[in-house]
Amino acid sequence: MMLFQTGVSFGMNVIMRALKLTTIKAALAFSGLAILGTLCLLLAKPLPWLAPLMIGIATGGLFPIALLQPLDFAHDRSEATRLSGLTQTGGYLLGGILPWIAGLLIDQLGVDTALLTLLVGSAGLLTVVTVLIQRTYQK
């Protein structure tokens, strides 16, 4: 997974130019790939290499996109810097707390139910955040 993530991260600029993707279209494409990869953890058990491949490609694309997103919403440098700091702080906080939450859910619900709960919960949280961002930063 890490090999594909690193490779895609380094080549993300080339990928976006070759496919003529905006940051929004790229974010949607790589988010969809992440969802498919997560579903492969449950559904494609005979192909154990497929899920890490898809998730590695998705996260390798989403990280550079997350760094570019504040530039799409900002009107000047100071706002871009503020938004970038805010998004990176939020990302690292989530990255630190999610393993703890996953462990609690696995202890209480079991692996399969915990994975589905995290998937649905994350999708719901992302939907709410997307709506709030859209209302705040409409151009």
N, CA, C and O atoms as a GROMACS GRO file, in nm:
protein
  556
    1MET      N    1   0.083  -0.119   0.000
    1MET     CA    2   0.000   0.000   0.000
    1MET      C    3   0.087   0.125   0.000
    1MET      O    4   0.062   0.219  -0.075
    2MET      N    5   0.190   0.126   0.084
    2MET     CA    6   0.276   0.243   0.094
    2MET      C    7   0.353   0.270  -0.035
    2MET      O    8   0.377   0.385  -0.070
    3LEU      N    9   0.391   0.164  -0.106
    3LEU     CA   10   0.461   0.184  -0.233
    3LEU      C   11   0.373   0.256  -0.334
    3LEU      O   12   0.418   0.349  -0.401
    4PHE      N   13   0.248   0.214  -0.346
    4PHE     CA   14   0.157   0.279  -0.439
    4PHE      C   15   0.122   0.420  -0.392
    4PHE      O   16   0.111   0.511  -0.474
    5GLN      N   17   0.105   0.438  -0.262
    5GLN     CA   18   0.074   0.570  -0.208
    5GLN      C   19   0.186   0.668  -0.238
    5GLN      O   20   0.161   0.780  -0.282
    6THR      N   21   0.309   0.627  -0.215
    6THR     CA   22   0.423   0.715  -0.240
    6THR      C   23   0.438   0.745  -0.388
    6THR      O   24   0.461   0.860  -0.426
    7GLY      N   25   0.426   0.643  -0.471
    7GLY     CA   26   0.439   0.664  -0.615
    7GLY      C   27   0.336   0.759  -0.671
    7GLY      O   28   0.368   0.848  -0.750
    8VAL      N   29   0.211   0.742  -0.629
    8VAL     CA   30   0.104   0.829  -0.678
    8VAL      C   31   0.123   0.971  -0.625
    8VAL      O   32   0.099   1.067  -0.697
    9SER      N   33   0.166   0.984  -0.499
    9SER     CA   34   0.189   1.119  -0.442
    9SER      C   35   0.293   1.195  -0.522
    9SER      O   36   0.276   1.314  -0.552
   10PHE      N   37   0.402   1.127  -0.558
   10PHE     CA   38   0.506   1.194  -0.635
   10PHE      C   39   0.461   1.228  -0.776
   10PHE      O   40   0.503   1.329  -0.833
   11GLY      N   41   0.376   1.145  -0.833
   11GLY     CA   42   0.332   1.168  -0.971
   11GLY      C   43   0.197   1.235  -0.984
   11GLY      O   44   0.141   1.240  -1.094
   12MET      N   45   0.143   1.288  -0.875
   12MET     CA   46   0.007   1.343  -0.878
   12MET      C   47  -0.006   1.460  -0.976
   12MET      O   48  -0.107   1.471  -1.045
   13ASN      N   49   0.093   1.546  -0.981
   13ASN     CA   50   0.088   1.659  -1.073
   13ASN      C   51   0.079   1.611  -1.218
   13ASN      O   52   0.003   1.667  -1.297
   14VAL      N   53   0.156   1.509  -1.252
   14VAL     CA   54   0.154   1.454  -1.388
   14VAL      C   55   0.019   1.388  -1.415
   14VAL      O   56  -0.037   1.403  -1.524
   15ILE      N   57  -0.033   1.315  -1.317
   15ILE     CA   58  -0.163   1.247  -1.334
   15ILE      C   59  -0.274   1.350  -1.358
   15ILE      O   60  -0.356   1.332  -1.447
   16MET      N   61  -0.275   1.455  -1.277
   16MET     CA   62  -0.381   1.556  -1.292
   16MET      C   63  -0.372   1.628  -1.426
   16MET      O   64  -0.474   1.656  -1.488
   17ARG      N   65  -0.250   1.656  -1.471
   17ARG     CA   66  -0.234   1.723  -1.602
   17ARG      C   67  -0.271   1.630  -1.716
   17ARG      O   68  -0.338   1.672  -1.811
   18ALA      N   69  -0.229   1.504  -1.709
   18ALA     CA   70  -0.256   1.409  -1.817
   18ALA      C   71  -0.406   1.383  -1.832
   18ALA      O   72  -0.456   1.372  -1.944
   19LEU      N   73  -0.476   1.373  -1.721
   19LEU     CA   74  -0.620   1.347  -1.724
   19LEU      C   75  -0.704   1.474  -1.725
   19LEU      O   76  -0.827   1.468  -1.730
   20LYS      N   77  -0.637   1.590  -1.721
   20LYS     CA   78  -0.703   1.722  -1.719
   20LYS      C   79  -0.806   1.730  -1.607
   20LYS      O   80  -0.920   1.770  -1.629
   21LEU      N   81  -0.762   1.693  -1.488
   21LEU     CA   82  -0.850   1.694  -1.371
   21LEU      C   83  -0.833   1.822  -1.290
   21LEU      O   84  -0.721   1.866  -1.267
   22THR      N   85  -0.943   1.880  -1.248
   22THR     CA   86  -0.938   1.987  -1.150
   22THR      C   87  -0.922   1.920  -1.013
   22THR      O   88  -0.934   1.798  -1.001
   23THR      N   89  -0.896   2.000  -0.912
   23THR     CA   90  -0.879   1.941  -0.780
   23THR      C   91  -1.009   1.877  -0.731
   23THR      O   92  -1.006   1.775  -0.662
   24ILE      N   93  -1.122   1.937  -0.765
   24ILE     CA   94  -1.251   1.880  -0.723
   24ILE      C   95  -1.276   1.746  -0.792
   24ILE      O   96  -1.314   1.649  -0.726
   25LYS      N   97  -1.254   1.739  -0.922
   25LYS     CA   98  -1.275   1.613  -0.995
   25LYS      C   99  -1.178   1.506  -0.946
   25LYS      O  100  -1.216   1.390  -0.932
   26ALA      N  101  -1.053   1.544  -0.922
   26ALA     CA  102  -0.954   1.448  -0.872
   26ALA      C  103  -0.992   1.399  -0.733
   26ALA      O  104  -0.978   1.281  -0.702
   27ALA      N  105  -1.041   1.490  -0.649
   27ALA     CA  106  -1.083   1.451  -0.513
   27ALA      C  107  -1.199   1.352  -0.520
   27ALA      O  108  -1.201   1.255  -0.444
   28LEU      N  109  -1.293   1.376  -0.608
   28LEU     CA  110  -1.406   1.284  -0.622
   28LEU      C  111  -1.360   1.148  -0.674
   28LEU      O  112  -1.404   1.044  -0.625
   29ALA      N  113  -1.273   1.148  -0.772
   29ALA     CA  114  -1.224   1.022  -0.830
   29ALA      C  115  -1.147   0.940  -0.728
   29ALA      O  116  -1.171   0.821  -0.714
   30PHE      N  117  -1.055   1.003  -0.657
   30PHE     CA  118  -0.974   0.930  -0.560
   30PHE      C  119  -1.054   0.893  -0.435
   30PHE      O  120  -1.025   0.793  -0.370
   31SER      N  121  -1.154   0.973  -0.400
   31SER     CA  122  -1.243   0.936  -0.288
   31SER      C  123  -1.325   0.813  -0.325
   31SER      O  124  -1.343   0.723  -0.243
   32GLY      N  125  -1.374   0.810  -0.447
   32GLY     CA  126  -1.448   0.692  -0.494
   32GLY      C  127  -1.360   0.568  -0.493
   32GLY      O  128  -1.406   0.459  -0.458
   33LEU      N  129  -1.235   0.583  -0.532
   33LEU     CA  130  -1.142   0.470  -0.530
   33LEU      C  131  -1.116   0.424  -0.386
   33LEU      O  132  -1.104   0.305  -0.361
   34ALA      N  133  -1.108   0.519  -0.293
   34ALA     CA  134  -1.089   0.483  -0.152
   34ALA      C  135  -1.210   0.406  -0.100
   34ALA      O  136  -1.194   0.309  -0.025
   35ILE      N  137  -1.329   0.448  -0.138
   35ILE     CA  138  -1.450   0.377  -0.095
   35ILE      C  139  -1.453   0.236  -0.155
   35ILE      O  140  -1.485   0.140  -0.085
   36LEU      N  141  -1.419   0.224  -0.282
   36LEU     CA  142  -1.414   0.091  -0.344
   36LEU      C  143  -1.310   0.002  -0.278
   36LEU      O  144  -1.333  -0.117  -0.256
   37GLY      N  145  -1.196   0.060  -0.247
   37GLY     CA  146  -1.092  -0.017  -0.179
   37GLY      C  147  -1.135  -0.063  -0.041
   37GLY      O  148  -1.105  -0.176  -0.001
   38THR      N  149  -1.206   0.022   0.031
   38THR     CA  150  -1.257  -0.016   0.162
   38THR      C  151  -1.361  -0.126   0.150
   38THR      O  152  -1.362  -0.220   0.230
   39LEU      N  153  -1.447  -0.115   0.052
   39LEU     CA  154  -1.546  -0.221   0.030
   39LEU      C  155  -1.480  -0.352  -0.011
   39LEU      O  156  -1.530  -0.460   0.020
   40CYS      N  157  -1.367  -0.343  -0.080
   40CYS     CA  158  -1.293  -0.463  -0.118
   40CYS      C  159  -1.240  -0.538   0.004
   40CYS      O  160  -1.221  -0.659   0.000
   41LEU      N  161  -1.216  -0.465   0.113
   41LEU     CA  162  -1.173  -0.532   0.236
   41LEU      C  163  -1.278  -0.632   0.282
   41LEU      O  164  -1.245  -0.737   0.338
   42LEU      N  165  -1.404  -0.599   0.259
   42LEU     CA  166  -1.514  -0.687   0.301
   42LEU      C  167  -1.554  -0.787   0.193
   42LEU      O  168  -1.586  -0.902   0.223
   43LEU      N  169  -1.553  -0.743   0.068
   43LEU     CA  170  -1.615  -0.823  -0.038
   43LEU      C  171  -1.517  -0.906  -0.121
   43LEU      O  172  -1.555  -1.010  -0.174
   44ALA      N  173  -1.394  -0.862  -0.134
   44ALA     CA  174  -1.298  -0.929  -0.223
   44ALA      C  175  -1.193  -1.005  -0.144
   44ALA      O  176  -1.074  -0.989  -0.167
   45LYS      N  177  -1.237  -1.087  -0.052
   45LYS     CA  178  -1.142  -1.161   0.033
   45LYS      C  179  -1.053  -1.258  -0.045
   45LYS      O  180  -0.940  -1.281  -0.002
   46PRO      N  181  -1.097  -1.316  -0.158
   46PRO     CA  182  -1.006  -1.401  -0.234
   46PRO      C  183  -0.892  -1.323  -0.301
   46PRO      O  184  -0.792  -1.382  -0.341
   47LEU      N  185  -0.905  -1.191  -0.313
   47LEU     CA  186  -0.801  -1.108  -0.374
   47LEU      C  187  -0.744  -1.013  -0.269
   47LEU      O  188  -0.778  -0.895  -0.268
   48PRO      N  189  -0.658  -1.062  -0.182
   48PRO     CA  190  -0.612  -0.979  -0.070
   48PRO      C  191  -0.524  -0.861  -0.112
   48PRO      O  192  -0.505  -0.769  -0.033
   49TRP      N  193  -0.471  -0.862  -0.231
   49TRP     CA  194  -0.384  -0.753  -0.277
   49TRP      C  195  -0.463  -0.636  -0.335
   49TRP      O  196  -0.410  -0.526  -0.348
   50LEU      N  197  -0.591  -0.658  -0.370
   50LEU     CA  198  -0.670  -0.556  -0.438
   50LEU      C  199  -0.702  -0.436  -0.349
   50LEU      O  200  -0.688  -0.322  -0.393
   51ALA      N  201  -0.745  -0.460  -0.227
   51ALA     CA  202  -0.782  -0.351  -0.137
   51ALA      C  203  -0.662  -0.261  -0.105
   51ALA      O  204  -0.675  -0.139  -0.116
   52PRO      N  205  -0.546  -0.315  -0.065
   52PRO     CA  206  -0.432  -0.226  -0.038
   52PRO      C  207  -0.385  -0.149  -0.161
   52PRO      O  208  -0.340  -0.035  -0.150
   53LEU      N  209  -0.397  -0.210  -0.278
   53LEU     CA  210  -0.362  -0.142  -0.402
   53LEU      C  211  -0.451  -0.020  -0.424
   53LEU      O  212  -0.402   0.090  -0.449
   54MET      N  213  -0.583  -0.042  -0.414
   54MET     CA  214  -0.678   0.067  -0.438
   54MET      C  215  -0.668   0.175  -0.330
   54MET      O  216  -0.672   0.294  -0.361
   55ILE      N  217  -0.655   0.135  -0.205
   55ILE     CA  218  -0.645   0.232  -0.096
   55ILE      C  219  -0.514   0.309  -0.105
   55ILE      O  220  -0.510   0.429  -0.078
   56GLY      N  221  -0.406   0.241  -0.143
   56GLY     CA  222  -0.277   0.309  -0.159
   56GLY      C  223  -0.281   0.414  -0.270
   56GLY      O  224  -0.231   0.525  -0.252
   57ILE      N  225  -0.340   0.380  -0.382
   57ILE     CA  226  -0.353   0.476  -0.492
   57ILE      C  227  -0.442   0.592  -0.448
   57ILE      O  228  -0.412   0.708  -0.477
   58ALA      N  229  -0.552   0.562  -0.380
   58ALA     CA  230  -0.646   0.667  -0.338
   58ALA      C  231  -0.581   0.763  -0.238
   58ALA      O  232  -0.590   0.885  -0.254
   59THR      N  233  -0.517   0.709  -0.135
   59THR     CA  234  -0.456   0.798  -0.036
   59THR      C  235  -0.336   0.873  -0.094
   59THR      O  236  -0.308   0.986  -0.054
   60GLY      N  237  -0.267   0.810  -0.187
   60GLY     CA  238  -0.157   0.880  -0.253
   60GLY      C  239  -0.204   0.997  -0.336
   60GLY      O  240  -0.131   1.095  -0.353
   61GLY      N  241  -0.325   0.990  -0.388
   61GLY     CA  242  -0.381   1.102  -0.463
   61GLY      C  243  -0.450   1.203  -0.374
   61GLY      O  244  -0.446   1.323  -0.403
   62LEU      N  245  -0.512   1.157  -0.267
   62LEU     CA  246  -0.589   1.249  -0.183
   62LEU      C  247  -0.503   1.340  -0.098
   62LEU      O  248  -0.542   1.453  -0.069
   63PHE      N  249  -0.386   1.294  -0.057
   63PHE     CA  250  -0.303   1.380   0.027
   63PHE      C  251  -0.256   1.506  -0.048
   63PHE      O  252  -0.271   1.616   0.006
   64PRO      N  253  -0.201   1.495  -0.169
   64PRO     CA  254  -0.164   1.618  -0.240
   64PRO      C  255  -0.286   1.705  -0.273
   64PRO      O  256  -0.275   1.828  -0.275
   65ILE      N  257  -0.400   1.644  -0.300
   65ILE     CA  258  -0.520   1.721  -0.328
   65ILE      C  259  -0.562   1.800  -0.204
   65ILE      O  260  -0.604   1.915  -0.213
   66ALA      N  261  -0.551   1.736  -0.087
   66ALA     CA  262  -0.585   1.805   0.038
   66ALA      C  263  -0.494   1.927   0.060
   66ALA      O  264  -0.538   2.026   0.117
   67LEU      N  265  -0.372   1.919   0.015
   67LEU     CA  266  -0.281   2.034   0.027
   67LEU      C  267  -0.316   2.144  -0.073
   67LEU      O  268  -0.288   2.261  -0.048
   68LEU      N  269  -0.376   2.106  -0.186
   68LEU     CA  270  -0.413   2.204  -0.288
   68LEU      C  271  -0.549   2.270  -0.263
   68LEU      O  272  -0.573   2.381  -0.308
   69GLN      N  273  -0.637   2.202  -0.192
   69GLN     CA  274  -0.773   2.251  -0.172
   69GLN      C  275  -0.780   2.392  -0.114
   69GLN      O  276  -0.860   2.472  -0.163
   70PRO      N  277  -0.703   2.427  -0.012
   70PRO     CA  278  -0.713   2.564   0.040
   70PRO      C  279  -0.685   2.672  -0.065
   70PRO      O  280  -0.737   2.783  -0.056
   71LEU      N  281  -0.603   2.639  -0.164
   71LEU     CA  282  -0.573   2.737  -0.269
   71LEU      C  283  -0.696   2.765  -0.356
   71LEU      O  284  -0.710   2.875  -0.408
   72ASP      N  285  -0.784   2.666  -0.370
   72ASP     CA  286  -0.905   2.686  -0.450
   72ASP      C  287  -1.006   2.777  -0.380
   72ASP      O  288  -1.083   2.846  -0.446
   73PHE      N  289  -1.004   2.778  -0.248
   73PHE     CA  290  -1.103   2.853  -0.172
   73PHE      C  291  -1.053   2.991  -0.128
   73PHE      O  292  -1.133   3.079  -0.098
   74ALA      N  293  -0.922   3.009  -0.125
   74ALA     CA  294  -0.866   3.133  -0.071
   74ALA      C  295  -0.866   3.244  -0.175
   74ALA      O  296  -0.853   3.221  -0.295
   75HIS      N  297  -0.880   3.366  -0.125
   75HIS     CA  298  -0.876   3.483  -0.211
   75HIS      C  299  -0.739   3.549  -0.212
   75HIS      O  300  -0.707   3.622  -0.305
   76ASP      N  301  -0.658   3.523  -0.110
   76ASP     CA  302  -0.523   3.578  -0.104
   76ASP      C  303  -0.432   3.481  -0.027
   76ASP      O  304  -0.475   3.377   0.021
   77ARG      N  305  -0.304   3.521  -0.017
   77ARG     CA  306  -0.206   3.433   0.046
   77ARG      C  307  -0.233   3.407   0.193
   77ARG      O  308  -0.220   3.294   0.241
   78SER      N  309  -0.271   3.510   0.265
   78SER     CA  310  -0.292   3.493   0.409
   78SER      C  311  -0.410   3.400   0.437
   78SER      O  312  -0.404   3.320   0.531
   79GLU      N  313  -0.514   3.410   0.358
   79GLU     CA  314  -0.628   3.320   0.377
   79GLU      C  315  -0.589   3.176   0.340
   79GLU      O  316  -0.632   3.082   0.406
   80ALA      N  317  -0.509   3.160   0.235
   80ALA     CA  318  -0.464   3.026   0.196
   80ALA      C  319  -0.377   2.965   0.306
   80ALA      O  320  -0.388   2.846   0.335
   81THR      N  321  -0.292   3.045   0.367
   81THR     CA  322  -0.207   2.997   0.476
   81THR      C  323  -0.292   2.956   0.596
   81THR      O  324  -0.267   2.852   0.657
   82ARG      N  325  -0.391   3.037   0.630
   82ARG     CA  326  -0.479   3.007   0.743
   82ARG      C  327  -0.559   2.879   0.718
   82ARG      O  328  -0.568   2.793   0.805
   83LEU      N  329  -0.615   2.867   0.599
   83LEU     CA  330  -0.693   2.747   0.566
   83LEU      C  331  -0.604   2.622   0.561
   83LEU      O  332  -0.646   2.515   0.604
   84SER      N  333  -0.484   2.637   0.508
   84SER     CA  334  -0.393   2.524   0.503
   84SER      C  335  -0.356   2.476   0.643
   84SER      O  336  -0.354   2.356   0.670
   85GLY      N  337  -0.328   2.569   0.732
   85GLY     CA  338  -0.298   2.532   0.870
   85GLY      C  339  -0.416   2.466   0.938
   85GLY      O  340  -0.400   2.370   1.014
   86LEU      N  341  -0.534   2.517   0.911
   86LEU     CA  342  -0.655   2.459   0.970
   86LEU      C  343  -0.680   2.318   0.920
   86LEU      O  344  -0.710   2.228   0.999
   87THR      N  345  -0.667   2.296   0.790
   87THR     CA  346  -0.693   2.163   0.735
   87THR      C  347  -0.586   2.063   0.780
   87THR      O  348  -0.618   1.948   0.809
   88GLN      N  349  -0.460   2.105   0.786
   88GLN     CA  350  -0.356   2.013   0.830
   88GLN      C  351  -0.371   1.978   0.977
   88GLN      O  352  -0.350   1.864   1.016
   89THR      N  353  -0.407   2.076   1.058
   89THR     CA  354  -0.429   2.048   1.200
   89THR      C  355  -0.544   1.950   1.218
   89THR      O  356  -0.532   1.854   1.294
   90GLY      N  357  -0.654   1.975   1.149
   90GLY     CA  358  -0.768   1.884   1.158
   90GLY      C  359  -0.733   1.744   1.110
   90GLY      O  360  -0.775   1.645   1.170
   91GLY      N  361  -0.658   1.735   1.002
   91GLY     CA  362  -0.618   1.605   0.949
   91GLY      C  363  -0.531   1.526   1.045
   91GLY      O  364  -0.551   1.406   1.064
   92TYR      N  365  -0.435   1.594   1.107
   92TYR     CA  366  -0.348   1.524   1.201
   92TYR      C  367  -0.423   1.486   1.329
   92TYR      O  368  -0.394   1.382   1.388
   93LEU      N  369  -0.517   1.568   1.372
   93LEU     CA  370  -0.598   1.532   1.489
   93LEU      C  371  -0.683   1.408   1.460
   93LEU      O  372  -0.691   1.317   1.542
   94LEU      N  373  -0.746   1.407   1.342
   94LEU     CA  374  -0.825   1.289   1.303
   94LEU      C  375  -0.736   1.165   1.289
   94LEU      O  376  -0.773   1.056   1.330
   95GLY      N  377  -0.619   1.184   1.230
   95GLY     CA  378  -0.526   1.073   1.215
   95GLY      C  379  -0.479   1.016   1.348
   95GLY      O  380  -0.446   0.898   1.358
   96GLY      N  381  -0.475   1.101   1.450
   96GLY     CA  382  -0.434   1.054   1.581
   96GLY      C  383  -0.546   0.989   1.660
   96GLY      O  384  -0.522   0.896   1.737
   97ILE      N  385  -0.669   1.036   1.642
   97ILE     CA  386  -0.779   0.986   1.724
   97ILE      C  387  -0.852   0.868   1.660
   97ILE      O  388  -0.911   0.787   1.731
   98LEU      N  389  -0.851   0.858   1.527
   98LEU     CA  390  -0.925   0.750   1.460
   98LEU      C  391  -0.879   0.609   1.496
   98LEU      O  392  -0.964   0.522   1.511
   99PRO      N  393  -0.749   0.582   1.511
   99PRO     CA  394  -0.711   0.447   1.556
   99PRO      C  395  -0.768   0.412   1.694
   99PRO      O  396  -0.805   0.298   1.719
  100TRP      N  397  -0.774   0.510   1.781
  100TRP     CA  398  -0.831   0.488   1.914
  100TRP      C  399  -0.980   0.456   1.903
  100TRP      O  400  -1.030   0.363   1.966
  101ILE      N  401  -1.051   0.535   1.821
  101ILE     CA  402  -1.194   0.511   1.801
  101ILE      C  403  -1.216   0.375   1.734
  101ILE      O  404  -1.309   0.302   1.770
  102ALA      N  405  -1.132   0.341   1.636
  102ALA     CA  406  -1.145   0.212   1.569
  102ALA      C  407  -1.125   0.098   1.667
  102ALA      O  408  -1.199  -0.001   1.664
  103GLY      N  409  -1.028   0.110   1.755
  103GLY     CA  410  -1.006   0.007   1.855
  103GLY      C  411  -1.125  -0.010   1.948
  103GLY      O  412  -1.164  -0.122   1.981
  104LEU      N  413  -1.182   0.103   1.991
  104LEU     CA  414  -1.300   0.095   2.077
  104LEU      C  415  -1.416   0.027   2.006
  104LEU      O  416  -1.485  -0.058   2.064
  105LEU      N  417  -1.438   0.065   1.879
  105LEU     CA  418  -1.548   0.004   1.804
  105LEU      C  419  -1.526  -0.145   1.779
  105LEU      O  420  -1.619  -0.224   1.787
  106ILE      N  421  -1.402  -0.182   1.751
  106ILE     CA  422  -1.373  -0.324   1.729
  106ILE      C  423  -1.396  -0.403   1.857
  106ILE      O  424  -1.450  -0.514   1.853
  107ASP      N  425  -1.355  -0.348   1.971
  107ASP     CA  426  -1.379  -0.416   2.098
  107ASP      C  427  -1.527  -0.432   2.127
  107ASP      O  428  -1.568  -0.535   2.181
  108GLN      N  429  -1.608  -0.333   2.091
  108GLN     CA  430  -1.750  -0.336   2.123
  108GLN      C  431  -1.835  -0.408   2.018
  108GLN      O  432  -1.931  -0.476   2.053
  109LEU      N  433  -1.800  -0.394   1.889
  109LEU     CA  434  -1.888  -0.440   1.782
  109LEU      C  435  -1.832  -0.556   1.700
  109LEU      O  436  -1.909  -0.625   1.632
  110GLY      N  437  -1.704  -0.580   1.704
  110GLY     CA  438  -1.642  -0.677   1.615
  110GLY      C  439  -1.584  -0.606   1.494
  110GLY      O  440  -1.615  -0.491   1.467
  111VAL      N  441  -1.500  -0.676   1.421
  111VAL     CA  442  -1.425  -0.613   1.312
  111VAL      C  443  -1.515  -0.567   1.197
  111VAL      O  444  -1.507  -0.451   1.156
  112ASP      N  445  -1.599  -0.654   1.145
  112ASP     CA  446  -1.681  -0.619   1.029
  112ASP      C  447  -1.778  -0.506   1.059
  112ASP      O  448  -1.790  -0.412   0.981
  113THR      N  449  -1.847  -0.514   1.171
  113THR     CA  450  -1.942  -0.409   1.208
  113THR      C  451  -1.870  -0.278   1.236
  113THR      O  452  -1.920  -0.171   1.201
  114ALA      N  453  -1.755  -0.286   1.300
  114ALA     CA  454  -1.678  -0.164   1.330
  114ALA      C  455  -1.633  -0.096   1.201
  114ALA      O  456  -1.638   0.026   1.189
  115LEU      N  457  -1.588  -0.176   1.103
  115LEU     CA  458  -1.544  -0.120   0.974
  115LEU      C  459  -1.660  -0.051   0.903
  115LEU      O  460  -1.644   0.060   0.852
  116LEU      N  461  -1.774  -0.115   0.900
  116LEU     CA  462  -1.891  -0.053   0.836
  116LEU      C  463  -1.935   0.073   0.912
  116LEU      O  464  -1.973   0.172   0.850
  117THR      N  465  -1.930   0.069   1.044
  117THR     CA  466  -1.966   0.186   1.124
  117THR      C  467  -1.871   0.303   1.096
  117THR      O  468  -1.916   0.416   1.079
  118LEU      N  469  -1.742   0.275   1.090
  118LEU     CA  470  -1.645   0.380   1.059
  118LEU      C  471  -1.665   0.434   0.919
  118LEU      O  472  -1.655   0.555   0.896
  119LEU      N  473  -1.695   0.346   0.823
  119LEU     CA  474  -1.716   0.388   0.685
  119LEU      C  475  -1.838   0.479   0.674
  119LEU      O  476  -1.831   0.586   0.614
  120VAL      N  477  -1.949   0.436   0.732
  120VAL     CA  478  -2.072   0.516   0.726
  120VAL      C  479  -2.056   0.646   0.806
  120VAL      O  480  -2.099   0.752   0.762
  121GLY      N  481  -1.994   0.636   0.924
  121GLY     CA  482  -1.972   0.755   1.006
  121GLY      C  483  -1.882   0.857   0.938
  121GLY      O  484  -1.908   0.977   0.942
  122SER      N  485  -1.775   0.808   0.874
  122SER     CA  486  -1.685   0.898   0.802
  122SER      C  487  -1.755   0.963   0.683
  122SER      O  488  -1.738   1.083   0.659
  123ALA      N  489  -1.832   0.886   0.611
  123ALA     CA  490  -1.906   0.941   0.497
  123ALA      C  491  -2.005   1.047   0.543
  123ALA      O  492  -2.019   1.152   0.480
  124GLY      N  493  -2.074   1.021   0.654
  124GLY     CA  494  -2.167   1.120   0.708
  124GLY      C  495  -2.098   1.246   0.754
  124GLY      O  496  -2.144   1.357   0.726
  125LEU      N  497  -1.986   1.230   0.822
  125LEU     CA  498  -1.909   1.346   0.868
  125LEU      C  499  -1.857   1.428   0.750
  125LEU      O  500  -1.862   1.551   0.752
  126LEU      N  501  -1.807   1.359   0.648
  126LEU     CA  502  -1.758   1.430   0.529
  126LEU      C  503  -1.870   1.503   0.457
  126LEU      O  504  -1.848   1.612   0.403
  127THR      N  505  -1.988   1.445   0.455
  127THR     CA  506  -2.103   1.510   0.392
  127THR      C  507  -2.138   1.639   0.466
  127THR      O  508  -2.160   1.743   0.403
  128VAL      N  509  -2.143   1.633   0.597
  128VAL     CA  510  -2.174   1.752   0.677
  128VAL      C  511  -2.068   1.860   0.657
  128VAL      O  512  -2.101   1.977   0.637
  129VAL      N  513  -1.942   1.821   0.663
  129VAL     CA  514  -1.834   1.918   0.645
  129VAL      C  515  -1.837   1.979   0.505
  129VAL      O  516  -1.815   2.099   0.489
  130THR      N  517  -1.866   1.898   0.405
  130THR     CA  518  -1.874   1.948   0.268
  130THR      C  519  -1.985   2.052   0.253
  130THR      O  520  -1.965   2.155   0.188
  131VAL      N  521  -2.099   2.026   0.312
  131VAL     CA  522  -2.210   2.122   0.306
  131VAL      C  523  -2.172   2.252   0.377
  131VAL      O  524  -2.198   2.361   0.326
  132LEU      N  525  -2.110   2.241   0.493
  132LEU     CA  526  -2.069   2.361   0.567
  132LEU      C  527  -1.964   2.442   0.491
  132LEU      O  528  -1.969   2.565   0.488
  133ILE      N  529  -1.869   2.372   0.429
  133ILE     CA  530  -1.767   2.443   0.351
  133ILE      C  531  -1.830   2.510   0.229
  133ILE      O  532  -1.795   2.623   0.195
  134GLN      N  533  -1.921   2.440   0.164
  134GLN     CA  534  -1.986   2.496   0.047
  134GLN      C  535  -2.064   2.623   0.081
  134GLN      O  536  -2.061   2.720   0.005
  135ARG      N  537  -2.132   2.624   0.194
  135ARG     CA  538  -2.206   2.743   0.236
  135ARG      C  539  -2.113   2.857   0.269
  135ARG      O  540  -2.145   2.973   0.242
  136THR      N  541  -1.999   2.826   0.328
  136THR     CA  542  -1.907   2.930   0.374
  136THR      C  543  -1.826   2.990   0.259
  136THR      O  544  -1.803   3.111   0.256
  137TYR      N  545  -1.784   2.906   0.165
  137TYR     CA  546  -1.693   2.952   0.062
  137TYR      C  547  -1.751   2.948  -0.079
  137TYR      O  548  -1.681   2.912  -0.173
  138GLN      N  549  -1.875   2.984  -0.094
  138GLN     CA  550  -1.932   2.989  -0.229
  138GLN      C  551  -1.874   3.108  -0.303
  138GLN      O  552  -1.864   3.219  -0.249
  139LYS      N  553  -1.836   3.083  -0.427
  139LYS     CA  554  -1.776   3.192  -0.508
  139LYS      C  555  -1.880   3.250  -0.600
  139LYS      O  556  -1.849   3.342  -0.676
   0.00000   0.00000   0.00000
